[in-house]
């Protein structure tokens, strides 16, 4: 995982207003089918993850979910207080983050 690149992409996406930050914003954009990637904090609760999976199932969406960082670090990247869930609203930012999340350094 190339964390520096992921942080850079998240910062660019934030400045481009291509992120849904927080559970209610992610839920609203999921209903519009406008989310290409969901980042869930590693220390987010099991209820939040279960609720997210239920929403994806009920809306019949196949959106990738990546566990990344903790709430404090996600909030720090976005200049917010602790953030448990982020939705990426742009396909290109999502593809870049997915690519760097699966990067093994070789």
Backbone as CSV, one residue per row, in Angstrom:
resi,resn,N_x,N_y,N_z,CA_x,CA_y,CA_z,C_x,C_y,C_z
1,UNK,0.847,-1.176,0.000,0.000,0.000,0.000,0.893,1.239,0.000
2,UNK,0.683,2.113,-0.940,1.457,3.336,-1.056,0.677,4.472,-0.385
3,UNK,0.886,4.632,0.917,0.080,5.568,1.701,0.271,7.022,1.294
4,UNK,1.480,7.404,0.910,1.719,8.795,0.509,0.889,9.150,-0.719
5,UNK,0.816,8.258,-1.688,0.039,8.518,-2.906,-1.457,8.568,-2.586
6,UNK,-1.909,7.671,-1.706,-3.329,7.670,-1.336,-3.689,8.976,-0.640
7,UNK,-2.833,9.425,0.272,-3.086,10.703,0.962,-3.121,11.863,-0.025
8,UNK,-2.214,11.838,-0.999,-2.184,12.894,-2.010,-3.472,12.890,-2.833
9,UNK,-3.893,11.717,-3.262,-5.124,11.613,-4.051,-6.344,12.046,-3.243
10,UNK,-6.397,11.678,-1.972,-7.513,12.114,-1.131,-7.517,13.630,-0.966
11,UNK,-6.336,14.222,-0.808,-6.258,15.681,-0.698,-6.712,16.372,-1.972
12,UNK,-6.302,15.846,-3.117,-6.741,16.417,-4.403,-8.242,16.260,-4.592
13,UNK,-8.765,15.092,-4.242,-10.210,14.848,-4.379,-10.991,15.777,-3.453
14,UNK,-10.464,16.030,-2.269,-11.131,16.956,-1.347,-11.201,18.353,-1.939
15,UNK,-10.071,18.809,-2.495,-10.050,20.149,-3.091,-10.954,20.243,-4.318
16,UNK,-11.117,19.115,-5.022,-11.999,19.089,-6.202,-13.455,18.830,-5.826
17,UNK,-13.730,18.697,-4.534,-15.079,18.425,-4.033,-15.647,17.122,-4.596
18,UNK,-14.803,16.110,-4.615,-15.196,14.793,-5.132,-15.224,13.743,-4.028
19,UNK,-15.460,14.187,-2.779,-15.565,13.267,-1.655,-16.869,13.499,-0.912
20,UNK,-17.480,12.407,-0.464,-18.604,12.472,0.462,-18.029,12.063,1.818
21,UNK,-18.086,12.951,2.794,-17.452,12.716,4.085,-18.526,12.493,5.146
22,UNK,-18.451,11.347,5.813,-19.401,11.017,6.864,-20.502,10.081,6.370
23,UNK,-21.129,9.420,7.330,-22.116,8.385,7.015,-23.325,8.929,6.262
24,UNK,-23.851,10.078,6.664,-25.059,10.598,6.007,-24.768,11.034,4.577
25,UNK,-23.618,11.648,4.340,-23.271,12.067,2.974,-23.028,10.853,2.085
26,UNK,-22.361,9.834,2.618,-22.119,8.622,1.836,-23.441,7.947,1.514
27,UNK,-24.333,7.858,2.489,-25.636,7.228,2.269,-26.432,7.965,1.189
28,UNK,-26.432,9.275,1.223,-27.161,10.062,0.219,-26.605,9.824,-1.181
29,UNK,-25.284,9.783,-1.302,-24.677,9.563,-2.615,-24.817,8.117,-3.071
30,UNK,-24.892,7.180,-2.133,-25.147,5.792,-2.518,-26.523,5.664,-3.157
31,UNK,-27.512,6.366,-2.589,-28.866,6.321,-3.173,-28.881,6.873,-4.592
32,UNK,-28.006,7.837,-4.865,-27.898,8.406,-6.216,-27.008,7.549,-7.114
33,UNK,-26.392,6.512,-6.541,-25.440,5.651,-7.233,-24.282,6.465,-7.819
34,UNK,-23.759,7.363,-6.989,-22.707,8.273,-7.433,-21.376,8.033,-6.730
35,UNK,-21.220,6.895,-6.063,-19.976,6.615,-5.343,-19.250,5.473,-6.037
36,UNK,-17.934,5.670,-6.251,-17.116,4.660,-6.936,-16.217,3.884,-5.979
37,UNK,-16.010,4.415,-4.778,-15.144,3.757,-3.800,-15.526,4.262,-2.417
38,UNK,-15.483,3.352,-1.444,-15.730,3.737,-0.055,-14.496,3.389,0.754
39,UNK,-14.011,4.368,1.516,-12.911,4.146,2.454,-13.511,4.113,3.850
40,UNK,-13.284,3.025,4.542,-13.810,2.838,5.886,-12.633,2.780,6.852
41,UNK,-12.693,3.582,7.905,-11.602,3.608,8.879,-11.435,2.234,9.514
42,UNK,-10.192,1.859,9.762,-9.907,0.557,10.352,-10.514,0.421,11.741
43,UNK,-10.683,1.544,12.444,-11.264,1.478,13.783,-12.754,1.832,13.798
44,UNK,-13.397,1.811,12.623,-14.842,2.012,12.569,-15.520,0.788,13.172
45,UNK,-16.653,0.990,13.799,-17.338,-0.095,14.485,-17.948,-1.123,13.545
46,UNK,-18.220,-2.282,14.089,-18.823,-3.366,13.312,-20.224,-2.983,12.845
47,UNK,-20.953,-2.207,13.649,-22.295,-1.777,13.246,-22.248,-0.898,12.002
48,UNK,-21.261,-0.011,11.937,-21.137,0.868,10.773,-20.836,0.046,9.518
49,UNK,-19.954,-0.936,9.652,-19.624,-1.783,8.507,-20.836,-2.618,8.083
50,UNK,-21.543,-3.168,9.055,-22.728,-3.966,8.738,-23.805,-3.111,8.061
51,UNK,-24.014,-1.901,8.567,-25.001,-1.005,7.973,-24.616,-0.658,6.534
52,UNK,-23.338,-0.409,6.297,-22.856,-0.107,4.955,-23.091,-1.286,4.017
53,UNK,-22.739,-2.496,4.462,-22.946,-3.677,3.624,-24.436,-3.891,3.337
54,UNK,-25.300,-3.635,4.324,-26.745,-3.754,4.109,-27.241,-2.751,3.070
55,UNK,-26.720,-1.529,3.119,-27.100,-0.511,2.133,-26.659,-0.918,0.735
56,UNK,-25.438,-1.399,0.614,-24.939,-1.824,-0.697,-25.772,-2.977,-1.237
57,UNK,-26.136,-3.913,-0.370,-26.948,-5.051,-0.789,-28.345,-4.615,-1.198
58,UNK,-28.982,-3.776,-0.388,-30.354,-3.364,-0.692,-30.436,-2.525,-1.969
59,UNK,-29.376,-1.747,-2.243,-29.357,-0.944,-3.469,-28.760,-1.707,-4.648
60,UNK,-28.321,-2.940,-4.408,-27.711,-3.798,-5.416,-26.516,-3.114,-6.097
61,UNK,-25.667,-2.529,-5.263,-24.466,-1.855,-5.763,-23.244,-2.702,-5.483
62,UNK,-22.295,-2.654,-6.384,-21.016,-3.330,-6.182,-19.927,-2.266,-6.135
63,UNK,-19.840,-1.638,-4.996,-18.869,-0.571,-4.779,-17.746,-1.114,-3.909
64,UNK,-16.481,-0.983,-4.334,-15.393,-1.492,-3.498,-15.290,-0.733,-2.176
65,UNK,-14.992,-1.482,-1.122,-14.800,-0.906,0.208,-13.386,-1.262,0.650
66,UNK,-12.617,-0.247,1.002,-11.235,-0.451,1.449,-11.125,0.045,2.884
67,UNK,-10.554,-0.789,3.739,-10.235,-0.370,5.101,-8.928,0.399,5.028
68,UNK,-8.949,1.647,5.519,-7.756,2.483,5.404,-7.628,3.384,6.625
69,UNK,-6.472,3.413,7.208,-6.095,4.302,8.313,-7.083,4.193,9.475
70,UNK,-6.995,5.131,10.383,-7.958,5.186,11.476,-8.732,6.501,11.361
71,UNK,-9.737,6.663,12.212,-10.615,7.843,12.121,-9.829,9.141,12.234
72,UNK,-8.899,9.168,13.168,-8.120,10.388,13.381,-7.290,10.736,12.144
73,UNK,-6.627,9.742,11.555,-5.792,9.996,10.376,-6.632,10.425,9.174
74,UNK,-7.788,9.790,8.980,-8.667,10.204,7.873,-9.126,11.646,8.075
75,UNK,-9.492,11.988,9.297,-9.901,13.358,9.584,-8.766,14.345,9.362
76,UNK,-7.565,13.949,9.731,-6.397,14.818,9.551,-6.132,15.097,8.071
77,UNK,-6.269,14.077,7.225,-6.063,14.244,5.790,-7.048,15.263,5.218
78,UNK,-8.282,15.250,5.735,-9.345,16.094,5.193,-9.573,17.378,5.981
79,UNK,-8.760,17.626,6.992,-8.937,18.788,7.867,-10.315,18.799,8.512
80,UNK,-10.737,17.637,8.991,-12.008,17.454,9.694,-11.703,16.808,11.036
81,UNK,-12.690,16.822,11.944,-12.513,15.957,13.115,-12.561,14.497,12.662
82,UNK,-12.496,13.571,13.566,-12.447,12.151,13.217,-13.505,11.779,12.173
83,UNK,-13.079,11.053,11.150,-13.954,10.637,10.052,-13.884,9.118,9.940
84,UNK,-15.045,8.459,9.942,-15.073,6.999,9.878,-15.283,6.481,8.463
85,UNK,-15.939,7.277,7.610,-16.272,6.787,6.272,-16.179,7.918,5.251
86,UNK,-15.607,7.578,4.091,-15.459,8.533,2.992,-15.908,7.852,1.707
87,UNK,-16.687,8.550,0.915,-17.063,8.058,-0.406,-16.357,8.875,-1.473
88,UNK,-15.777,8.212,-2.458,-15.094,8.896,-3.557,-16.080,9.003,-4.713
89,UNK,-16.325,10.234,-5.178,-17.366,10.510,-6.162,-16.853,10.587,-7.595
90,UNK,-15.575,10.349,-7.806,-14.989,10.442,-9.140,-14.293,9.120,-9.473
91,UNK,-14.591,8.586,-10.633,-14.052,7.288,-11.038,-12.521,7.307,-11.113
92,UNK,-11.947,8.392,-11.607,-10.499,8.450,-11.789,-9.763,8.502,-10.441
93,UNK,-10.271,9.296,-9.508,-9.675,9.309,-8.173,-9.814,7.924,-7.539
94,UNK,-10.984,7.313,-7.681,-11.221,5.981,-7.106,-10.260,4.957,-7.697
95,UNK,-10.085,4.969,-9.011,-9.171,4.023,-9.656,-7.739,4.208,-9.169
96,UNK,-7.320,5.461,-9.010,-5.966,5.736,-8.520,-5.765,5.243,-7.097
97,UNK,-6.753,5.466,-6.246,-6.643,5.020,-4.857,-6.623,3.495,-4.794
98,UNK,-7.488,2.852,-5.575,-7.513,1.384,-5.603,-6.164,0.849,-6.082
99,UNK,-5.621,1.452,-7.121,-4.338,1.006,-7.661,-3.236,1.101,-6.591
100,UNK,-3.189,2.219,-5.870,-2.138,2.406,-4.871,-2.419,1.615,-3.593
101,UNK,-3.669,1.281,-3.335,-3.986,0.470,-2.161,-3.505,-0.968,-2.365
102,UNK,-3.466,-1.418,-3.611,-3.033,-2.781,-3.909,-1.586,-2.842,-4.380
103,UNK,-0.885,-1.716,-4.343,0.516,-1.634,-4.750,1.370,-2.339,-3.720
104,UNK,2.214,-3.268,-4.156,3.029,-4.026,-3.205,4.496,-3.612,-3.187
105,UNK,4.849,-2.553,-3.910,6.208,-2.031,-3.864,7.188,-2.680,-4.816
106,UNK,6.754,-3.577,-5.665,7.659,-4.258,-6.591,7.716,-3.544,-7.917
